[in-house]
């Protein structure tokens, strides 16, 4: 069994209202020094069998087709250290 993580973030040029809301709340809660906040999504996929280059390519296709909106979001796929 293999685990792969997909992180999805809005592209830098896209406004992030949730990130702005969190950023605005931080000083009210006593947290200082945070310059900006961007909010994103994290997906953890458990895969059958071994993790091969072909399987990683398939996960990239899943991320680009279903897990993200490529018009406004970027994604990255990585294998956590503890999953190797």
Secondary structure as GFF3:
##gff-version 3
##sequence-region A 1 84
A	DSSP	beta_strand	2	10	.	.	.	ID=ss1
A	DSSP	alpha_helix	17	28	.	.	.	ID=ss2
A	DSSP	beta_strand	40	47	.	.	.	ID=ss3
A	DSSP	alpha_helix	53	62	.	.	.	ID=ss4
A	DSSP	pi_helix	63	67	.	.	.	ID=ss5
A	DSSP	beta_strand	73	78	.	.	.	ID=ss6
A	DSSP	three_ten_helix	81	83	.	.	.	ID=ss7
###
